[in-house]
Amino acid sequence: MPEIPVASLDPRHQKLIENARIALDRGNLEYVIEVTEQVLRMQPGCLPVRKLRRVAQLRAHRGKGGGFVGRALSGLSAAPVLLTAAKKEPAQMLAAAEGLLEKDPTSVGALKLLAEAAKGLNLPETVAFALEAVREQEPANRANLLALAEAWLAAGKPAEALKVADDILRDKPADAEAQNLMRKASVAQTVGKHKWDDQASFRDKLRDEAQAISLEQAAKVVTGDTMGSRLLEEALARVAKEPNNLNHYRTVAQAYRQMGNLDEALTWVRKAREQPAGRADAALEKQESELATAVIEQHTKAAETAVAAAPGDPAAQARLESARKELADFKLAEARRYVERYPNDYPARFALGGLLLASGQVDAAIAQFQQSQKGPAVRVNSLVGLGRCFKAKRLFDLAVTQLTTAKNELTTMDDAKKEVIYELGACYEAMGKADLAIEEYKVIYSEDIGFRDVADKINRFYAKG
């Protein structure tokens, strides 16, 4: 089954989609959902129509107040359907996935089912679309990121696969599977650039075997000094030969990063950003920010080491305080800049809120947490952030409201929930409501006697009686 653009649809369907886009702008979401369902029933491979449908579904879902608890309940009720659908033919799986997404477009299980169905129907870009949607819900899901990169490769978009692999390696540089993906994507991009035909191996198109080995290794993360130096030299030579190829700059930066030379890595990322294609490259922009932060962090650690070696040296202590301030100011400035550019990135807003709270800018932090709680992935953490802000302002009743909501939305008694309950107990203590506070501490005590100082709090309470 081929994937087709809107222009390839029947003229009547093209008109319907045009009307649906107008309806979306006007907020007539039911019409958009109905029309896109009708068209997709006939042409499930029209990805622009599927994207239009998802936008309408998400807006409608938000309008109904879909949140953490709603998604959890939806996932539970959908589980039997997913298990049953997984045994069906791809077309039946697709229908089941669409039915589940109609009820809850944030259902990760339904999105994965959509990806599986699209794979069976040979719709590679639809697979990537579905896994990108999973990524929105679970940005740290490594297995999904690996599958997403493979999906972009299958869809013939190695540049997108490279970005995903780069994101994984940024968090875990030694990830072997991500390294392999980076290599495959780099080779695929090179092959595509030179328009080599599918009948011959790319090795046959190179001058000799040595060049083939260099091409394959250039995309790998450097793991040894000797290999690192050799690949760095080769990458620098390729930059000189092809100064507009961003992948060569990425390879140089990655090599320097693996060798521990963060300053040079940052320099080469900035050189890549100076290229015409690099100015609008979001992945490079993010990498530049992260490397700049890492450089300042490295300088801060060096200052900490100097203080540890000479604890009574006022000059060393002053350098450390200056380095820490520079790091905090830089992180805050970068977070502000990023949120200004991408105002709908709710995890970024949450991170900015945390930095603002840490710097004592409580009201500004509240504003960010109020916005970031709209993002499903950071909703609960944003509620906790709001609770801490209100607690800092001594608005304890407002803090209790936010923390209670967060507590109720967390279903597993892990450290995150214990932290929320502890904060709630602390608010009750500050309000002079010792009985309510101890009830919260008891919940933690019954699960984890060693969590923070709950044992001492419980013992003191009962000692008074």
Sequence and secondary structure as in RCSB ss.txt:
>XXXX:A:sequence
MPEIPVASLDPRHQKLIENARIALDRGNLEYVIEVTEQVLRMQPGCLPVRKLRRVAQLRAHRGKGGGFVGRALSG
LSAAPVLLTAAKKEPAQMLAAAEGLLEKDPTSVGALKLLAEAAKGLNLPETVAFALEAVREQEPANRANLLALAE
AWLAAGKPAEALKVADDILRDKPADAEAQNLMRKASVAQTVGKHKWDDQASFRDKLRDEAQAISLEQAAKVVTGD
TMGSRLLEEALARVAKEPNNLNHYRTVAQAYRQMGNLDEALTWVRKAREQPAGRADAALEKQESELATAVIEQHT
KAAETAVAAAPGDPAAQARLESARKELADFKLAEARRYVERYPNDYPARFALGGLLLASGQVDAAIAQFQQSQKG
PAVRVNSLVGLGRCFKAKRLFDLAVTQLTTAKNELTTMDDAKKEVIYELGACYEAMGKADLAIEEYKVIYSEDIG
FRDVADKINRFYAKG
>XXXX:A:secstr
     GGGS HHHHHHHHHHHHHHHTT HHHHHHHHHHHHHH TT HHHHHHHHHHHHHHHHHTT  HHHHHHHH
HHHHHHHHHHTTS HHHHHHHHHHHHHH TT HHHHHHHHHHHHHTT HHHHHHHHHHHHHH TT HHHHHHHHH
HHHHTT HHHHHHHHHHHHHH TT HHHHHHHHHHHHHHHHHHHT  TTS HHHHSSSHHHHHHHHHHTS   SH
HHHHHHHHHHHHHHHH TT HHHHHHHHHHHHHTT HHHHHHHHHHHHHSTTTTT HHHHHHHHHHHHHHHHHHH
HHHHHHHHHSTT HHHHHHHHHHHHHHHHHHHHHHHHHHHH TT HHHHHHHHHHHHHTT HHHHHHHHHHHTTS
GGGHHHHHHHHHHHHHHTT HHHHHHHHHHHHHH  S SHHHHHHHHHHHHHHHHTT HHHHHHHHHHHHHH TT
STTHHHHHHHHHHH 
